[in-house]
Amino acid sequence: MAAEAARPAAPDFDPSVFNVVERLPALQVVAQRIGELQKDRKFSALMYRRRGVKPIVAVNGDPSMRLLLLQLGVETSALPADVQDMVLSGAVQVTEHELRLSYEHFNAEEALQRLLPEGVEVPRSFETIGHVAHFNLRDEQLPYRFQIGRVILDKNASIQTVVTKVGALTNEFRTFDMEVIAGRDDTNVVVSENGMKMKFNFRDVYWNSRLSEERVRLLSKVASSDVVCDIFAGVGAFALFAASKGCMVYANDLNPAGAEAIRRNAVLNKCRLEVFNLDARECVRAICRLPCLEGRLGAPVRVHVVMNLPELALDFLDAFREMVSTRRSELFSGSPVDLQVHCYCFARDKQQPEAEVHPRLIHALGVVPDNVEIRAVRDVAPKKNMFCVEFGVLLHASAPGSLSSEIHTLNLASAISSQTGLHASPDADVSTSTEPDAKRAKAAA
């Protein structure tokens, strides 16, 4: 279906179910005293609040008077003492006001509470990706998905497309099948985060808006003189942030659509970085073949390796096993490196993730690094918690001739160029070719 095509008409609902009459308590007062009452915070908290309804209304036949609408059930005894005194003195009269409500007066949650049958929980939240609202509807909610989609579309002016995840996430690209349940069938989105604008097709790539705070936290750990290697970069959000900070950045994603999105977003944001479209282990090998890094006064260069593939990232740490064991660098043709690893994972136990994480570290690295920290990131689902495993290892320069790659020197302040990646810079003529002999194994391999 074309991106701009409209969805077929969804099963409608009877709008009359929203037509109700509320008899509200109200206070009649001269218009000049409205401000005096509203300044009282205790009184203001008792006033009626609903979208599309003004809590102050005119009194028919008397332009000098106004009605202040109160919440349902508010008794005179609940009014602040000074307002009660005004009632006793006759300056304020207690009365009722008949308010007619319809669909436009209800927010999304209220509307769905009236539409969905008893026993079907109202979906409380959704992820917003540009103009797209993304739901993970439960089985019992799926029969009502079109009604849910329409309500979300009606009640959120910025939403133009509503989708729900269909089936489990099973492929190596972390994408999933989705169904458009309301609005346009258009998943080409523009997302703004941390001053960067990113364009991508939500159907084709991995994206998670809920990690925005985590990306900012991680960026705070990176200095402009550091090197960043984002092994599972998605559409390149963190890679772009680091590049804009002045870092030398290498961004990789196994998904060709992801690598292409990184490249295009780098050009869009005038960022300079290198893009790879490789399996994670092959990406590490490619980084090993890159020219040497030259730190200030010969000091090791700090290299941040970011591995955000929570299901599998710990397993891919085996690419660094020999380096961690020998404390000898193979990265950047054997350059001395202050390696900082930020590896994301899932664990069932929120309080003691070490019981699950440490055995996997031993399996991949042969050891649990002495300075390892396991930090909670967010709760994904019951018994599914996301953590960031962080540790540092100082890697010394490899002995001359110990690596198959010829060693070259590259100053961090100079321009960067690589034969193994897709080069993206503000002035570059964009290329979409990768290294001819690069193997793209599946991430789950």
C-alpha positions as CSV (number, residue, x, y, z in Angstrom):
1,M,0.0,0.0,0.0
2,A,1.3,3.5,-0.9
3,A,2.7,5.4,2.0
4,E,0.0,8.2,1.8
5,A,-2.9,5.8,1.2
6,A,-5.8,6.0,3.7
7,R,-6.9,3.0,5.7
8,P,-10.2,1.5,4.9
9,A,-13.0,2.8,7.2
10,A,-12.7,1.1,10.6
11,P,-15.6,-0.3,12.4
12,D,-17.4,2.7,13.9
13,F,-18.9,3.2,17.3
14,D,-22.1,4.8,18.3
15,P,-21.3,8.4,19.4
16,S,-24.5,8.5,21.4
17,V,-22.8,6.4,24.2
18,F,-21.0,9.6,25.1
19,N,-24.1,11.8,25.3
20,V,-24.6,12.3,29.0
21,V,-25.9,15.1,31.3
22,E,-24.1,16.0,34.4
23,R,-25.8,18.1,37.1
24,L,-22.9,20.0,38.7
25,P,-22.9,22.0,41.9
26,A,-22.1,25.7,41.1
27,L,-21.6,29.0,42.7
28,Q,-23.4,32.1,41.4
29,V,-21.3,35.3,42.0
30,V,-20.9,38.7,40.5
31,A,-18.4,38.8,37.7
32,Q,-16.1,41.2,39.5
33,R,-15.4,38.7,42.3
34,I,-14.4,35.8,40.1
35,G,-10.7,36.7,40.3
36,E,-10.9,36.8,44.1
37,L,-12.2,33.3,44.3
38,Q,-9.8,31.8,41.8
39,K,-6.8,33.1,43.7
40,D,-7.8,30.8,46.5
41,R,-5.9,27.5,45.7
42,K,-8.1,25.4,47.9
43,F,-11.2,26.7,46.0
44,S,-9.5,26.5,42.6
45,A,-8.8,22.8,43.2
46,L,-12.6,22.2,43.6
47,M,-13.5,23.7,40.2
48,Y,-14.7,21.5,37.4
49,R,-12.1,20.4,34.9
50,R,-12.8,18.7,31.6
51,R,-11.5,19.2,28.0
52,G,-13.6,21.6,26.0
53,V,-15.6,22.8,29.0
54,K,-15.1,26.3,30.6
55,P,-15.6,26.2,34.3
56,I,-17.0,29.8,34.3
57,V,-20.2,30.3,32.4
58,A,-22.6,33.2,31.9
59,V,-25.9,33.4,33.7
60,N,-28.9,33.7,31.4
61,G,-30.6,37.0,31.7
62,D,-28.0,38.6,34.0
63,P,-24.8,39.7,32.3
64,S,-23.3,40.9,35.6
65,M,-23.4,37.4,37.1
66,R,-21.3,34.2,36.5
67,L,-21.5,30.6,37.5
68,L,-18.4,28.8,38.8
69,L,-18.8,25.1,38.1
70,L,-17.6,22.7,40.8
71,Q,-16.7,19.0,40.6
72,L,-19.4,16.4,41.0
73,G,-20.2,15.7,44.6
74,V,-18.6,18.9,46.1
75,E,-20.7,19.9,49.2
76,T,-20.9,23.4,50.7
77,S,-19.1,22.1,53.7
78,A,-16.1,21.3,51.6
79,L,-15.7,24.9,50.5
80,P,-12.9,27.0,52.1
81,A,-14.1,28.9,55.2
82,D,-13.9,32.3,53.6
83,V,-16.1,31.1,50.7
84,Q,-18.6,29.6,53.1
85,D,-18.7,33.0,54.8
86,M,-19.6,34.5,51.4
87,V,-22.4,32.0,51.0
88,L,-23.8,32.8,54.5
89,S,-23.7,36.5,53.7
90,G,-25.5,36.1,50.4
91,A,-22.6,37.3,48.3
92,V,-22.4,33.9,46.7
93,Q,-25.4,31.6,46.0
94,V,-25.1,27.8,45.8
95,T,-27.0,26.4,42.8
96,E,-26.8,23.7,40.1
97,H,-25.8,23.7,36.4
98,E,-26.9,21.1,33.8
99,L,-24.0,20.3,31.6
100,R,-24.4,18.3,28.4
101,L,-21.4,16.2,27.3
102,S,-20.5,14.5,24.1
103,Y,-17.6,12.6,22.5
104,E,-15.4,15.7,22.1
105,H,-15.5,16.3,25.9
106,F,-13.8,13.0,26.8
107,N,-10.1,12.4,26.8
108,A,-8.8,9.1,25.3
109,E,-8.8,7.1,28.5
110,E,-12.3,8.2,29.4
111,A,-13.6,7.5,25.9
112,L,-12.1,4.0,25.9
113,Q,-13.5,3.2,29.3
114,R,-16.9,3.8,27.8
115,L,-16.2,1.9,24.6
116,L,-14.4,-1.3,25.8
117,P,-16.4,-4.0,27.5
118,E,-16.0,-4.8,31.1
119,G,-12.9,-7.0,31.7
120,V,-10.9,-5.5,28.8
121,E,-8.3,-3.1,30.2
122,V,-7.9,0.3,28.6
123,P,-4.4,0.6,27.1
124,R,-2.7,3.2,29.3
125,S,0.3,4.2,27.2
126,F,1.9,4.1,23.8
127,E,5.2,5.0,22.2
128,T,5.3,8.1,20.0
129,I,7.6,8.0,17.0
130,G,7.2,11.2,15.1
131,H,3.6,11.2,13.9
132,V,3.1,7.5,14.7
133,A,1.6,6.1,17.9
134,H,2.8,2.5,18.5
135,F,0.9,0.1,20.7
136,N,1.6,-3.4,22.0
137,L,-2.0,-4.5,22.3
138,R,-2.9,-7.6,24.3
139,D,-4.9,-10.5,22.9
140,E,-8.1,-9.4,24.6
141,Q,-7.7,-5.8,23.3
142,L,-7.1,-6.8,19.6
143,P,-10.8,-7.3,18.7
144,Y,-11.2,-3.6,19.6
145,R,-8.0,-2.3,17.9
146,F,-9.8,-0.2,15.3
147,Q,-11.9,1.6,18.0
148,I,-8.7,2.1,20.1
149,G,-6.9,3.5,17.0
150,R,-9.7,5.9,16.1
151,V,-9.9,7.3,19.6
152,I,-6.1,7.8,19.8
153,L,-6.2,9.5,16.4
154,D,-9.1,11.8,17.4
155,K,-7.7,12.8,20.8
156,N,-4.1,13.5,19.8
157,A,-3.6,16.2,17.3
158,S,0.0,15.3,16.5
159,I,-0.8,11.7,15.8
160,Q,-1.5,10.8,12.1
161,T,-0.9,7.0,12.2
162,V,-1.7,4.4,14.8
163,V,0.0,1.0,14.7
164,T,0.0,-2.1,16.8
165,K,2.7,-4.8,17.0
166,V,1.7,-8.1,15.5
167,G,3.4,-11.2,16.8
168,A,6.8,-11.5,18.5
169,L,10.0,-9.8,17.6
170,T,12.0,-12.6,16.1
171,N,14.3,-11.4,13.4
172,E,17.9,-10.4,13.7
173,F,17.2,-6.7,12.7
174,R,14.9,-6.2,15.8
175,T,12.1,-5.1,13.6
176,F,8.5,-6.4,13.9
177,D,5.3,-6.9,12.0
178,M,2.8,-4.1,12.6
179,E,-0.7,-3.3,11.6
180,V,-2.0,0.2,10.9
181,I,-5.2,0.5,12.9
182,A,-6.0,4.1,12.3
183,G,-4.9,7.0,10.1
184,R,-2.5,6.9,7.1
185,D,-0.4,3.9,6.2
186,D,2.7,6.0,6.5
187,T,5.6,4.9,8.8
188,N,8.2,7.3,7.4
189,V,8.9,9.4,10.5
190,V,10.9,12.4,11.6
191,V,12.1,12.2,15.2
192,S,13.8,15.0,17.1
193,E,16.0,14.2,20.1
194,N,18.8,16.1,21.9
195,G,18.9,18.7,19.2
196,M,19.2,16.1,16.4
197,K,16.7,15.3,13.7
198,M,16.4,11.7,12.5
199,K,14.5,10.4,9.5
200,F,13.7,6.7,9.1
201,N,11.0,4.2,8.2
202,F,9.7,2.8,11.5
203,R,8.7,-0.5,9.8
204,D,12.3,-1.2,8.6
205,V,14.5,-0.3,11.5
206,Y,14.9,-0.6,15.3
207,W,13.9,2.5,17.4
208,N,13.0,3.0,21.0
209,S,12.0,6.4,22.2
210,R,12.0,5.2,25.9
211,L,15.8,5.1,25.8
212,S,16.2,8.8,25.2
213,E,17.3,9.5,28.8
214,E,19.7,6.6,28.7
215,R,21.3,8.0,25.6
216,V,21.8,11.4,27.3
217,R,23.3,9.7,30.4
218,L,25.7,7.7,28.3
219,L,26.7,10.8,26.4
220,S,27.7,12.6,29.6
221,K,30.4,9.9,30.1
222,V,32.0,10.7,26.7
223,A,34.6,13.4,26.2
224,S,35.1,15.1,22.8
225,S,38.5,13.6,22.6
226,D,37.2,10.0,22.9
227,V,36.4,7.5,20.2
228,V,33.0,5.9,20.1
229,C,32.2,2.5,18.5
230,D,28.5,1.9,18.5
231,I,28.2,-1.8,17.5
232,F,24.3,-2.1,17.4
233,A,23.6,1.5,16.4
234,G,20.0,1.3,15.1
235,V,19.3,4.5,13.2
236,G,22.4,6.1,14.8
237,A,20.9,8.3,17.6
238,F,23.7,7.9,20.1
239,A,26.4,7.9,17.3
240,L,25.1,11.2,16.0
241,F,25.1,12.7,19.5
242,A,28.7,11.6,20.1
243,A,29.7,12.9,16.6
244,S,28.1,16.3,17.3
245,K,30.2,16.4,20.5
246,G,33.4,16.1,18.4
247,C,34.1,12.4,19.0
248,M,35.5,10.2,16.3
249,V,32.6,7.8,15.8
250,Y,32.2,4.4,14.1
251,A,28.5,3.3,13.9
252,N,27.5,-0.2,12.8
253,D,24.2,-2.0,12.3
254,L,23.5,-5.4,10.7
255,N,20.3,-4.1,9.1
256,P,21.1,-2.5,5.8
257,A,18.1,-0.1,6.3
258,G,19.6,0.9,9.7
259,A,23.1,1.6,8.2
260,E,21.5,3.6,5.4
261,A,19.5,5.6,8.0
262,I,22.6,6.4,10.0
263,R,24.4,7.6,6.9
264,R,21.5,9.8,5.8
265,N,21.0,11.2,9.3
266,A,24.7,12.0,9.6
267,V,24.4,14.1,6.4
268,L,21.1,15.6,7.6
269,N,22.7,16.8,10.9
270,K,26.1,17.7,9.4
271,C,27.9,15.1,11.4
272,R,31.1,13.3,10.4
273,L,31.3,9.5,11.2
274,E,32.0,6.1,9.7
275,V,29.2,3.7,9.1
276,F,29.5,-0.1,8.9
277,N,26.9,-2.7,7.8
278,L,28.4,-5.8,9.4
279,D,27.8,-8.5,11.9
280,A,29.0,-7.4,15.4
281,R,32.0,-9.6,15.5
282,E,33.0,-8.7,12.0
283,C,32.6,-5.1,12.9
284,V,35.1,-5.5,15.8
285,R,37.5,-7.2,13.4
286,A,37.1,-4.3,11.0
287,I,37.9,-1.8,13.8
288,C,41.0,-3.8,14.5
289,R,42.2,-3.3,10.9
290,L,41.7,0.5,11.1
291,P,44.8,2.7,11.3
292,C,46.5,3.5,14.6
293,L,45.2,6.1,17.0
294,E,47.6,8.7,18.4
295,G,46.6,10.0,21.8
296,R,47.9,13.1,23.4
297,L,51.5,12.8,24.5
298,G,51.3,9.1,23.6
299,A,48.7,8.3,26.2
300,P,46.1,5.6,25.4
301,V,43.0,6.8,23.6
302,R,39.8,6.2,25.4
303,V,37.5,4.1,23.3
304,H,33.8,3.6,24.2
305,V,32.3,0.4,22.8
306,V,28.5,0.6,23.0
307,M,26.5,-2.6,22.6
308,N,22.8,-2.0,22.8
309,L,21.2,-5.4,21.8
310,P,19.9,-6.5,25.2
311,E,18.9,-10.0,24.2
312,L,22.4,-11.0,22.8
313,A,25.0,-8.3,23.4
314,L,26.7,-10.1,26.3
315,D,27.4,-13.0,24.0
316,F,29.2,-10.7,21.5
317,L,31.6,-9.7,24.2
318,D,33.6,-12.8,23.1
319,A,35.0,-10.5,20.4
320,F,37.1,-8.9,23.1
321,R,38.0,-12.1,25.0
322,E,41.7,-12.3,24.0
323,M,42.3,-8.6,24.5
324,V,40.8,-8.7,28.0
325,S,42.9,-11.8,28.8
326,T,46.2,-10.5,27.5
327,R,45.6,-6.8,28.1
328,R,47.0,-6.3,24.6
329,S,45.1,-4.2,22.2
330,E,44.1,-5.4,18.7
331,L,41.9,-2.4,18.1
332,F,43.1,0.2,15.6
333,S,46.0,-1.8,14.5
334,G,47.1,-2.5,18.0
335,S,47.0,1.0,19.4
336,P,47.1,1.4,23.2
337,V,43.5,1.9,24.3
338,D,41.6,2.7,27.4
339,L,38.6,0.5,26.6
340,Q,35.3,1.4,28.1
341,V,32.5,-1.1,27.5
342,H,28.8,-0.3,27.8
343,C,26.9,-3.5,27.2
344,Y,23.1,-3.7,27.6
345,C,21.2,-6.9,28.7
346,F,18.1,-8.2,30.2
347,A,17.7,-10.0,33.6
348,R,14.8,-11.4,35.5
349,D,15.9,-10.4,39.0
350,K,15.8,-6.6,39.4
351,Q,17.5,-6.7,42.8
352,Q,20.3,-9.2,42.0
353,P,21.0,-9.2,38.3
354,E,24.6,-10.5,39.0
355,A,23.3,-14.1,39.3
356,E,22.3,-14.0,35.6
357,V,24.9,-11.6,34.3
358,H,28.1,-12.9,35.8
359,P,27.9,-16.4,34.3
360,R,27.3,-14.9,30.8
361,L,30.3,-12.6,31.3
362,I,32.5,-15.5,32.2
363,H,31.2,-17.5,29.2
364,A,32.0,-14.6,26.8
365,L,35.2,-13.1,28.4
366,G,36.5,-15.9,30.5
367,V,36.3,-13.6,33.6
368,V,34.2,-11.0,35.4
369,P,36.1,-7.8,35.1
370,D,37.2,-6.4,38.5
371,N,35.5,-3.0,38.0
372,V,32.3,-4.2,36.4
373,E,29.1,-2.2,37.3
374,I,25.6,-3.4,36.5
375,R,23.2,-0.4,36.4
376,A,19.4,-0.6,36.1
377,V,18.1,1.2,33.0
378,R,14.3,0.4,32.9
379,D,11.6,-2.1,33.5
380,V,10.5,-3.7,30.2
381,A,7.9,-6.1,31.5
382,P,7.3,-8.3,34.6
383,K,10.5,-10.3,35.2
384,K,12.2,-8.5,32.3
385,N,14.5,-5.7,33.4
386,M,17.1,-3.9,31.3
387,F,20.6,-3.2,32.6
388,C,23.8,-1.6,31.4
389,V,26.9,-3.7,32.2
390,E,29.9,-1.3,32.2
391,F,33.6,-2.0,32.8
392,G,37.0,-0.6,31.7
393,V,40.1,-2.4,30.6
394,L,43.5,-0.7,29.9
395,L,44.9,-2.3,26.7
396,H,48.6,-1.9,25.9
397,A,49.9,-1.6,22.4
398,S,50.5,-4.9,20.6
399,A,54.0,-5.9,19.8
400,P,55.2,-4.8,16.3
401,G,54.4,-7.4,13.7
402,S,51.8,-9.2,15.9
403,L,48.9,-8.0,13.8
404,S,48.3,-8.9,10.1
405,S,47.3,-5.3,9.3
406,E,50.0,-2.8,8.4
407,I,50.2,-0.2,11.1
408,H,49.6,3.4,10.2
409,T,49.3,6.5,12.5
410,L,46.3,8.6,12.5
411,N,46.0,11.8,14.6
412,L,42.6,12.2,16.3
413,A,42.3,15.8,15.1
414,S,42.8,14.8,11.5
415,A,40.1,13.8,9.0
416,I,39.0,10.2,9.2
417,S,38.6,7.8,6.3
418,S,38.0,4.0,6.2
419,Q,37.8,1.5,3.4
420,T,35.6,-0.8,5.4
421,G,32.6,1.5,6.1
422,L,30.2,3.9,4.6
423,H,31.7,7.3,4.9
424,A,29.2,10.0,6.0
425,S,30.2,13.6,6.3
426,P,28.3,16.9,5.7
427,D,30.1,17.5,2.4
428,A,30.4,13.9,1.2
429,D,29.0,12.5,-2.0
430,V,27.0,9.8,-0.3
431,S,28.0,6.2,-1.2
432,T,26.0,3.1,-0.4
433,S,28.7,0.4,-1.0
434,T,30.3,-1.8,1.6
435,E,33.5,-3.7,1.7
436,P,33.2,-6.3,-1.1
437,D,34.3,-9.3,1.0
438,A,32.5,-8.3,4.2
439,K,30.4,-11.1,5.5
440,R,27.1,-10.1,7.1
441,A,26.3,-13.0,9.5
442,K,23.0,-12.9,11.4
443,A,23.2,-11.2,14.8
444,A,21.9,-14.3,16.4
445,A,24.7,-16.4,15.1
